[in-house]
């Protein structure tokens, strides 16, 4: 068989896809990796780009530099977007018209945020945080809000501009709210003349009764106390009913704001539609114990796009360690089959625990029966995230930036970049503020 006939196609260069690609490449298996972006992104630190702690280049690395295909290696990397998959003919159809044949297929396209049926109404006012573009756009919104508050003479408008609402009490929402509070109350505290950034209001909204629902309740309560100490207002039992240019209706509370950020609820990318199979309510595809799609031999779905279960029948969480371990497992299964060896046993996830940072020197972690909070948890959280970053240079840069920020409270990526069109109506829809933009940008503090 030719390389094309034996080629393994991997869709998605996240944790799972990259883990599979590395394992297969080391064994000399011909692979094609397809991703609509040219970089692997460390999503757990996206919120730090959005809140001006890190620059985009410090949490992303070009896929080609990770795999280094080079000449003579059976690795092909394609910056394409998948439109459909013909499982009968074993062909991946790309949006641009290319057709990529495969002998085995690994789909690791992750997830996207869902607005629970309100995308058309809410998405333009409450951007989500899933890509570098999202993070840079949110950073722009946040910093421009302070700049506009500095130049307006309308007290009500200034209050709206300096009110930030984060929707979703999971790890991303908690981390984003804590980072926004630190940015306003420490980093920017002495940077303005007409406003006091420490007066900024940061509100975290959660639909149910506590934060960090996947953690024990006492860790969620600890997180809420720590956020309150940082100056974050926490609203629980407050499902979002409306978002528009005026603000947010959370439960029975209306919050007038120009800055809303969505960190609630995710659903899988349209993998089920591509493969022609049914999905769970959140769009994930159910897979067997070997991570293959039932009825589609040689087709694997891993990571956030899959519904997989552990030995006790409990659903595996949508975490980077799960995706990485699944990617390696699937790659080894393919290698064993090609070598004529016996199949592996069922996939077994090794749970190393989960962690979430709250703010400066505070985090929570759960490692089986062992729990950790406060500064020790924060130190461990930092060490784990440094270890998971791809690239030695990125690890050093992030470590240095974190140490500098911890010592000085300074954040070094406070740049307002991008075209003016990137500033959407959710910052403020009033004509007067739009007219102030040109003057503001001319005097912007970077």
C-alpha positions as CSV (number, residue, x, y, z in Angstrom):
1,X,0.0,0.0,0.0
2,X,1.1,3.5,-0.7
3,X,1.7,6.1,2.0
4,X,-1.6,7.8,1.0
5,X,-3.5,4.5,1.4
6,X,-1.9,3.9,4.8
7,X,-2.1,7.5,6.0
8,X,-3.6,8.3,9.4
9,X,-5.6,11.6,9.3
10,X,-5.8,13.6,12.5
11,X,-8.3,16.5,12.7
12,X,-7.4,19.0,15.3
13,X,-4.1,20.1,16.8
14,X,-5.2,20.4,20.4
15,X,-3.8,18.4,23.3
16,X,-5.3,15.1,22.0
17,X,-4.4,15.6,18.3
18,X,-0.9,16.7,19.0
19,X,-0.3,13.8,21.5
20,X,-1.5,11.3,18.8
21,X,0.6,12.9,16.1
22,X,3.8,12.9,18.1
23,X,3.4,9.2,19.0
24,X,2.6,8.2,15.5
25,X,5.4,10.3,14.0
26,X,8.0,8.6,16.4
27,X,6.8,5.2,15.0
28,X,7.2,6.4,11.4
29,X,3.5,6.1,10.6
30,X,2.5,8.5,7.8
31,X,0.1,11.1,9.1
32,X,-1.8,14.2,7.9
33,X,-2.7,16.7,10.6
34,X,-5.6,19.1,9.7
35,X,-6.3,22.2,11.7
36,X,-8.0,25.5,10.7
37,X,-5.2,27.4,12.5
38,X,-1.5,27.1,12.2
39,X,-0.8,26.9,15.9
40,X,-1.4,24.7,19.0
41,X,-3.0,26.8,21.7
42,X,-2.7,26.3,25.5
43,X,-6.3,27.2,26.2
44,X,-6.1,27.1,30.0
45,X,-4.1,30.3,30.0
46,X,-6.2,32.2,27.4
47,X,-7.8,34.2,30.2
48,X,-4.3,35.6,31.0
49,X,-4.0,37.0,27.5
50,X,-7.5,38.5,27.8
51,X,-6.5,40.2,31.1
52,X,-3.1,41.4,29.9
53,X,-0.9,39.1,31.9
54,X,0.6,37.2,28.9
55,X,1.0,37.9,25.2
56,X,-0.5,35.5,22.7
57,X,2.9,34.1,21.5
58,X,3.6,32.9,25.1
59,X,0.7,30.4,25.1
60,X,0.8,29.3,21.4
61,X,3.3,27.6,19.2
62,X,3.3,26.9,15.5
63,X,2.2,23.3,14.7
64,X,5.0,22.9,12.2
65,X,7.6,23.8,14.7
66,X,6.3,21.1,17.1
67,X,6.2,18.3,14.6
68,X,9.0,19.6,12.2
69,X,7.8,17.6,9.2
70,X,10.7,18.5,7.0
71,X,11.6,16.6,3.8
72,X,11.6,12.9,3.8
73,X,9.3,12.5,6.8
74,X,5.8,11.1,6.3
75,X,4.2,14.0,8.0
76,X,1.8,16.4,6.3
77,X,0.3,19.4,7.9
78,X,-2.7,21.1,6.3
79,X,-4.2,24.4,7.4
80,X,-7.7,23.6,6.3
81,X,-11.2,23.5,7.8
82,X,-13.2,20.2,7.6
83,X,-16.6,20.4,5.9
84,X,-17.6,16.7,5.9
85,X,-16.3,13.2,6.3
86,X,-17.2,10.3,4.0
87,X,-16.8,7.3,6.2
88,X,-17.8,4.9,3.4
89,X,-15.0,6.0,1.1
90,X,-12.7,7.0,4.0
91,X,-12.2,10.6,2.8
92,X,-12.1,13.9,4.7
93,X,-13.6,16.7,2.7
94,X,-12.2,20.2,3.4
95,X,-14.1,23.4,2.9
96,X,-11.6,24.5,0.2
97,X,-12.4,21.4,-1.8
98,X,-9.4,19.2,-0.9
99,X,-10.1,15.5,-0.3
100,X,-7.8,13.6,2.1
101,X,-8.0,9.8,2.1
102,X,-7.3,7.9,5.4
103,X,-6.8,4.4,6.6
104,X,-7.5,5.5,10.2
105,X,-9.1,8.7,11.4
106,X,-8.6,10.6,14.7
107,X,-11.1,13.4,15.4
108,X,-9.9,15.7,18.2
109,X,-11.6,19.0,17.4
110,X,-12.5,19.9,21.0
111,X,-15.5,22.1,21.9
112,X,-16.9,25.6,21.6
113,X,-19.0,27.8,23.9
114,X,-22.7,27.6,23.7
115,X,-25.2,30.3,24.5
116,X,-28.0,27.8,25.1
117,X,-30.0,28.8,22.1
118,X,-29.3,32.6,22.4
119,X,-26.3,32.9,20.1
120,X,-28.0,35.4,17.8
121,X,-29.1,37.6,20.7
122,X,-26.2,37.4,23.1
123,X,-23.0,36.6,21.3
124,X,-22.3,40.1,20.0
125,X,-22.6,41.6,23.5
126,X,-20.9,38.8,25.5
127,X,-17.9,37.4,23.6
128,X,-16.6,34.0,24.7
129,X,-13.0,33.0,25.3
130,X,-11.9,30.1,23.1
131,X,-9.2,31.4,20.7
132,X,-6.3,33.9,20.6
133,X,-8.5,36.2,18.5
134,X,-11.1,36.1,21.3
135,X,-8.6,36.8,24.0
136,X,-7.1,39.8,22.1
137,X,-10.5,41.2,21.5
138,X,-11.5,40.9,25.1
139,X,-8.2,42.5,26.2
140,X,-9.0,45.4,23.8
141,X,-12.5,45.7,25.2
142,X,-11.2,45.8,28.8
143,X,-8.5,48.3,28.3
144,X,-10.6,50.5,26.0
145,X,-13.3,50.6,28.7
146,X,-10.9,52.2,31.2
147,X,-9.6,54.6,28.5
148,X,-13.1,55.7,27.7
149,X,-14.1,56.0,31.3
150,X,-11.1,58.3,31.7
151,X,-12.3,60.7,29.0
152,X,-16.1,60.8,29.6
153,X,-17.8,63.4,31.8
154,X,-21.0,61.3,32.2
155,X,-20.9,59.6,35.7
156,X,-23.5,57.0,34.7
157,X,-21.6,56.1,31.5
158,X,-18.4,55.9,33.5
159,X,-19.9,53.5,35.9
160,X,-21.2,51.3,33.1
161,X,-17.7,51.3,31.5
162,X,-16.1,50.3,34.7
163,X,-18.5,47.4,35.4
164,X,-17.3,44.0,34.2
165,X,-19.6,41.0,34.2
166,X,-18.2,37.4,33.8
167,X,-20.9,34.8,33.2
168,X,-20.1,31.2,34.3
169,X,-18.8,30.0,37.7
170,X,-16.5,27.2,36.4
171,X,-12.7,27.4,36.4
172,X,-12.5,29.8,33.4
173,X,-15.1,32.2,34.8
174,X,-13.5,32.1,38.3
175,X,-10.0,32.7,36.9
176,X,-11.2,35.5,34.5
177,X,-13.1,37.3,37.3
178,X,-10.1,37.1,39.7
179,X,-7.7,38.3,37.0
180,X,-9.9,41.2,36.1
181,X,-10.2,42.3,39.7
182,X,-6.4,42.2,40.1
183,X,-5.9,44.2,36.8
184,X,-8.2,46.9,38.0
185,X,-7.4,47.1,41.7
186,X,-3.6,46.6,41.5
187,X,-2.0,46.8,38.0
188,X,-4.0,49.9,36.8
189,X,-4.5,51.5,40.1
190,X,-2.1,54.5,39.5
191,X,-2.2,54.7,35.7
192,X,-5.1,57.2,35.3
193,X,-5.8,60.8,36.2
194,X,-9.6,61.2,36.2
195,X,-10.7,57.8,37.3
196,X,-9.7,55.4,40.1
197,X,-9.5,51.9,38.5
198,X,-9.8,50.4,42.0
199,X,-13.5,51.5,41.9
200,X,-14.2,49.1,39.0
201,X,-16.9,46.6,39.7
202,X,-16.3,43.0,38.7
203,X,-19.3,40.7,38.9
204,X,-19.2,36.9,38.5
205,X,-22.6,35.4,37.6
206,X,-23.5,31.7,38.1
207,X,-26.8,30.1,37.4
208,X,-26.7,27.5,40.1
209,X,-26.0,27.6,43.9
210,X,-22.2,27.5,44.0
211,X,-19.0,28.0,42.1
212,X,-16.8,25.2,40.6
213,X,-19.6,22.7,40.4
214,X,-17.2,19.8,39.6
215,X,-15.4,20.3,42.9
216,X,-16.6,19.6,46.4
217,X,-19.0,22.2,47.8
218,X,-16.5,23.4,50.5
219,X,-13.9,24.2,47.8
220,X,-16.5,26.2,45.9
221,X,-17.4,28.1,49.1
222,X,-13.6,28.8,49.7
223,X,-13.3,30.1,46.1
224,X,-16.3,32.4,46.6
225,X,-14.7,33.8,49.8
226,X,-11.4,34.4,48.1
227,X,-13.0,36.1,45.2
228,X,-15.0,38.4,47.5
229,X,-11.7,39.3,49.3
230,X,-10.4,40.4,45.8
231,X,-13.4,42.6,45.4
232,X,-15.4,40.4,43.1
233,X,-19.2,40.4,43.5
234,X,-20.4,36.8,43.2
235,X,-24.1,36.2,42.2
236,X,-25.1,32.6,42.5
237,X,-28.6,31.1,41.7
238,X,-28.8,33.8,39.0
239,X,-29.5,32.4,35.6
240,X,-29.0,34.9,32.8
241,X,-32.2,36.0,31.2
242,X,-31.1,38.8,28.9
243,X,-28.0,40.4,27.5
244,X,-28.0,43.6,25.4
245,X,-26.2,46.8,24.9
246,X,-27.5,48.1,28.2
247,X,-26.3,45.3,30.4
248,X,-27.3,41.9,31.9
249,X,-30.4,40.6,33.6
250,X,-29.1,37.9,36.0
251,X,-31.9,36.3,38.0
252,X,-33.9,39.2,39.2
253,X,-30.9,41.6,39.2
254,X,-30.1,44.0,36.3
255,X,-26.5,45.0,36.0
256,X,-25.8,48.0,33.8
257,X,-22.6,47.4,32.0
258,X,-20.7,47.7,28.7
259,X,-18.5,44.7,29.4
260,X,-19.9,41.2,29.4
261,X,-17.7,38.1,29.0
262,X,-19.1,34.6,28.4
263,X,-17.5,31.6,30.2
264,X,-20.5,29.3,30.6
265,X,-21.4,26.1,28.9
266,X,-19.6,24.3,26.0
267,X,-20.7,22.0,23.3
268,X,-18.7,19.8,20.9
269,X,-17.8,20.9,17.4
270,X,-20.1,19.3,14.7
271,X,-18.3,15.9,14.8
272,X,-21.6,13.9,14.8
273,X,-22.7,15.7,11.7
274,X,-19.5,15.0,9.9
275,X,-19.6,11.3,10.8
276,X,-23.3,10.9,10.3
277,X,-23.8,9.5,13.8
278,X,-26.0,10.5,16.7
279,X,-24.7,12.7,19.5
280,X,-25.3,13.5,23.2
281,X,-27.1,16.7,24.2
282,X,-23.9,18.7,24.2
283,X,-22.9,17.5,20.7
284,X,-20.3,14.9,21.8
285,X,-20.0,11.5,20.1
286,X,-20.2,8.4,22.3
287,X,-17.3,6.1,21.8
288,X,-16.4,2.6,23.0
289,X,-13.9,1.5,25.5
290,X,-11.2,1.6,22.7
291,X,-12.3,5.2,21.8
292,X,-13.6,4.1,18.4
293,X,-17.0,5.2,17.2
294,X,-19.4,2.1,17.3
295,X,-20.0,0.9,13.7
296,X,-17.1,2.9,12.3
297,X,-13.9,0.8,12.7
298,X,-10.8,2.8,12.4
299,X,-12.6,6.1,13.4
300,X,-11.6,7.5,16.8
301,X,-13.0,10.5,18.6
302,X,-11.1,11.9,21.6
303,X,-11.0,14.8,23.9
304,X,-13.8,17.3,24.4
305,X,-15.6,16.0,21.3
306,X,-16.1,12.5,22.8
307,X,-18.3,11.0,25.5
308,X,-16.1,8.3,27.1
309,X,-16.4,6.6,30.4
310,X,-14.0,5.1,33.0
311,X,-14.1,1.6,34.4
312,X,-16.9,2.6,36.9
313,X,-19.1,4.0,34.1
314,X,-18.4,7.6,35.1
315,X,-18.1,10.1,32.3
316,X,-14.5,11.3,31.7
317,X,-14.1,15.1,32.2
318,X,-13.3,17.5,29.4
319,X,-9.7,18.2,30.5
320,X,-6.4,18.5,28.8
321,X,-4.9,15.4,30.6
322,X,-7.8,13.3,29.4
323,X,-7.2,14.4,25.8
324,X,-3.5,13.8,26.0
325,X,-3.8,10.3,27.4
326,X,-6.5,9.4,24.8
327,X,-4.3,10.7,22.0
328,X,-1.4,8.5,23.0
329,X,-3.7,5.5,23.6
330,X,-5.3,5.8,20.1
331,X,-1.9,6.2,18.4
332,X,-0.5,3.2,20.1
333,X,-3.6,1.2,19.1
334,X,-3.0,2.1,15.5
335,X,0.7,1.2,15.7
336,X,-0.1,-2.2,17.3
337,X,-2.6,-3.0,14.6
338,X,-0.1,-2.1,11.9
339,X,2.6,-4.3,13.5
340,X,0.2,-7.2,13.8
341,X,0.2,-7.2,17.6
342,X,-2.7,-7.9,19.9
343,X,-5.0,-5.0,20.7
344,X,-4.6,-2.9,23.8
345,X,-7.0,-3.2,26.7
346,X,-9.7,-0.6,27.3
347,X,-8.6,3.0,27.7
348,X,-8.0,3.8,31.4
349,X,-7.6,7.4,32.4
350,X,-5.0,8.2,35.1
351,X,-6.5,11.0,37.1
352,X,-3.8,13.4,38.3
353,X,-6.4,15.8,39.8
354,X,-7.9,19.1,38.8
355,X,-7.0,22.7,39.7
356,X,-8.3,26.2,39.4
357,X,-6.6,29.5,40.3
358,X,-8.6,32.2,42.0
359,X,-6.2,35.1,42.1
360,X,-2.8,36.2,43.4
361,X,-1.4,33.4,45.6
362,X,-4.7,31.5,45.9
363,X,-6.0,28.4,44.1
364,X,-7.8,25.1,44.8
365,X,-6.9,21.6,43.8
366,X,-8.4,18.2,44.2
367,X,-6.2,15.1,43.7
368,X,-8.3,12.0,44.5
369,X,-9.0,12.2,48.3
370,X,-6.3,14.9,48.7
371,X,-7.2,18.6,48.6
372,X,-5.1,21.7,48.5
373,X,-6.0,25.4,48.8
374,X,-4.3,28.7,49.2
375,X,-0.6,29.5,48.3
376,X,0.6,25.9,48.1
377,X,-2.2,25.1,45.6
378,X,-1.3,28.3,43.6
379,X,2.3,27.2,43.4
380,X,1.3,23.7,42.2
381,X,-1.1,25.2,39.7
382,X,1.7,27.3,38.3
383,X,4.1,24.3,38.1
384,X,1.5,22.1,36.4
385,X,0.6,24.8,33.8
386,X,4.3,25.5,33.0
387,X,4.9,21.8,32.5
388,X,1.9,21.5,30.1
389,X,3.1,24.4,27.9
390,X,4.6,23.3,24.6
391,X,8.0,24.7,24.0
392,X,11.0,25.4,26.3
393,X,11.0,29.1,25.4
394,X,7.3,29.5,26.2
395,X,7.8,27.9,29.6
396,X,10.7,30.3,30.5
397,X,8.8,33.4,29.2
398,X,5.7,32.6,31.2
399,X,7.6,31.8,34.3
400,X,9.5,35.0,34.2
401,X,6.4,37.0,33.5
402,X,4.5,35.4,36.4
403,X,7.4,36.0,38.8
404,X,7.7,39.7,37.7
405,X,3.9,40.2,38.0
406,X,3.9,38.6,41.5
407,X,6.7,40.8,42.7
408,X,5.6,44.1,41.1
409,X,1.9,43.7,40.4
410,X,2.7,44.8,36.8
411,X,1.3,43.1,33.7
412,X,3.3,43.5,30.6
413,X,0.8,42.9,27.7
414,X,-1.4,46.0,28.2
415,X,-1.6,46.9,24.5
416,X,-4.7,47.9,22.7
417,X,-4.3,46.4,19.3
418,X,-6.4,45.5,16.2
419,X,-8.6,47.5,13.9
420,X,-11.2,49.9,15.3
421,X,-13.8,47.6,13.8
422,X,-12.9,45.0,16.4
423,X,-14.5,47.2,19.1
424,X,-18.1,46.0,19.0
425,X,-21.2,47.6,20.2
426,X,-21.0,45.8,23.5
427,X,-18.3,48.2,24.7
428,X,-20.8,51.0,24.2
429,X,-23.3,51.7,21.6
430,X,-23.8,55.4,22.2
431,X,-22.9,57.7,19.4
432,X,-21.1,60.1,21.8
433,X,-18.7,57.4,22.9
434,X,-18.0,56.2,19.4
435,X,-17.0,59.8,18.5
436,X,-14.6,59.8,21.4
437,X,-12.7,56.7,20.2
438,X,-10.3,58.5,17.8
439,X,-9.3,60.9,20.5
440,X,-8.9,58.1,23.1
441,X,-6.8,55.8,20.9
442,X,-4.5,58.7,20.1
443,X,-3.7,59.1,23.8
444,X,-3.9,55.5,24.8
445,X,-1.6,54.1,27.5
446,X,0.2,51.0,26.4
